Amino acid sequence: MENAVYRVVDGVLEKVDTPGDGFGKQTITWQNGKPQLYEISYTKK
């Protein structure tokens, strides 16, 4: 296993995509106790 952000949905482990170049963030939206979607954004200096 590598350094990364992972999420588990219905017992399945899934690696979340990494942000592009620069500084990034990952936002996970939850609904009914489960992660439903995630958003990835990044900023270049």
N, C-alpha and C positions, 0 to 999 in steps of 0.2 A: 504494500500500500504506500502511496506517495503523499507528500504534503499537499493537501487540497481541501476544498470544502465539499462535503458530501451531504446528501439528504436521503432519507429512507421513506419510501412511499409504498404502503401495503406490503412491507417486508422486503422490498427490493432496494438495494443500495445503488445510488446513482451519483456519479461525480458531477458537480456543478461546473459549468464552463468558467474559465478564468477571464478576467478583464483583459482588454488589449494592452497596448503600450501605455506607459505613464502610471497614473494613480487610479485605482479602480475601487468599486464597491459592488457588493452583491446584496440584493434585497429579496427576501423570501416572503411571499404572502400566504397566510394560513387561512383555512376555512374549515369549520367543523372539526377542528383538531388535526387536520392534515395539511401538509404543504401543498398548495395548489399550483403556484407558478413562481418563477423567479425572474428578476430583472438584473441585468448587468450593465454597468455604465463605467466610463473611464474619462479622465481628463489628462490632456497633454500640456506640459509647461512649455 
